[in-house]
Every structure is written in structure tokens, then in C-alpha cells.
Amino acid sequence: EAITAVGITPPTTLPTPLHLATVRVATGLKMPDAVVVATAQALSSTVATFDQDLAKKAASVGVATLDLMARPAAAPPPLPQEPGPV
């Protein structure tokens, strides 16, 4: 209920246990990463990751990836100036 209250709709299509096992065997990923990739497949979604190995293995099974390591880090915002003596 809290998720839908903020406008997020939970997915209704999730990977089956057989699908998870197939992705895990095909990619050699550990189960947590295999769940991410299989879920992205089931939802026709993109995986955003800093892990280049995960990105490569996700792409090997047809999952689009967004390699966050390839993007330059944004500069932090400037610190606010403290008021000086008047």
C-alpha cells in the first residue's frame, strides 16, 4: 500500500524459478545478480550497474544495460557561503 501511495506500481510479471535457474547457468552470475537480470528480462527492462562484469553478462542474454562506470561523476554542488561580519 505504501508503494502505490507514492505512485509506484509493483510489477505483475516476475521470473519463474526455472527462468532464474536458466539465467544463472547461462551467465554464471551469483543468484542475487541472476535475479536482477532475470527480472529485467521478464519486465523488458534495462539494468543500471557499476559492475562491468554484471553488465557484460546481462548483455550476453539480451538484457539492455546502462554502464554507470562509463559516465563521468557529477561535480558536487558548491557549499553555501557563510555570511561574513556586517
Secondary structure as the mmCIF struct_conf table of DSSP 4:
data_model
#
loop_
_struct_conf.conf_type_id
_struct_conf.id
_struct_conf.beg_label_comp_id
_struct_conf.beg_label_asym_id
_struct_conf.beg_label_seq_id
_struct_conf.end_label_comp_id
_struct_conf.end_label_asym_id
_struct_conf.end_label_seq_id
HELX_RH_AL_P HELX_RH_AL_P1 ALA A 2 ALA A 5
TURN_TY1_P TURN_TY1_P1 VAL A 6 GLY A 7
BEND BEND1 THR A 12 THR A 12
HELX_RH_AL_P HELX_RH_AL_P2 PRO A 17 THR A 27
HELX_RH_AL_P HELX_RH_AL_P3 MET A 31 ALA A 42
TURN_TY1_P TURN_TY1_P2 LEU A 43 SER A 44
STRN STRN1 VAL A 47 THR A 49
BEND BEND2 PHE A 50 PHE A 50
HELX_RH_AL_P HELX_RH_AL_P4 GLN A 52 SER A 60
TURN_TY1_P TURN_TY1_P3 VAL A 61 GLY A 62
STRN STRN2 THR A 65 ASP A 67
HELX_RH_3T_P HELX_RH_3T_P1 LEU A 68 ALA A 70
BEND BEND3 ARG A 71 ARG A 71
HELX_LH_PP_P HELX_LH_PP_P1 PRO A 72 PRO A 83
#
